[in-house]
Amino acid sequence: MIIIFCRGSSNFERGFSINRDCLRVNMEERKLTAKTIVWGSSRANLGMNNFGVAKQLILSMRKFTSQIFREKKELRKNMRSKRKALCHLKELKPPNFKKLEATEEENLRLEGEIASLKLLQKKH
């Protein structure tokens, strides 16, 4: 028998929490077909109350969900650092390059004036 697990927080009294992404994925044709097969199989075997869940199955599911949460956390951390680096790069790039170009132009202008003043001074 196949069992379909729902990732996310589930509460015994209130059912499973559902978000838009979960609904979109669950409404795909192959998922609905799989759910129908599971439902029919569980009804044929006297319902879900008579189905035994092995401890190994629970542990593997717990390991899988913790791995997913770790990967999501790492992905969020990487995205946050990437956004921070891009923001820092944007802050540094345009103004500093403009300032650098302006100071280089100012230095060239001043060097030209100094050279012309030295020439005038030598002539007199």
Secondary structure as GFF3:
##gff-version 3
##sequence-region A 1 124
A	DSSP	beta_strand	10	11	.	.	.	ID=ss1
A	DSSP	beta_strand	15	16	.	.	.	ID=ss2
A	DSSP	alpha_helix	20	26	.	.	.	ID=ss3
A	DSSP	alpha_helix	29	44	.	.	.	ID=ss4
A	DSSP	three_ten_helix	48	50	.	.	.	ID=ss5
A	DSSP	alpha_helix	55	123	.	.	.	ID=ss6
###
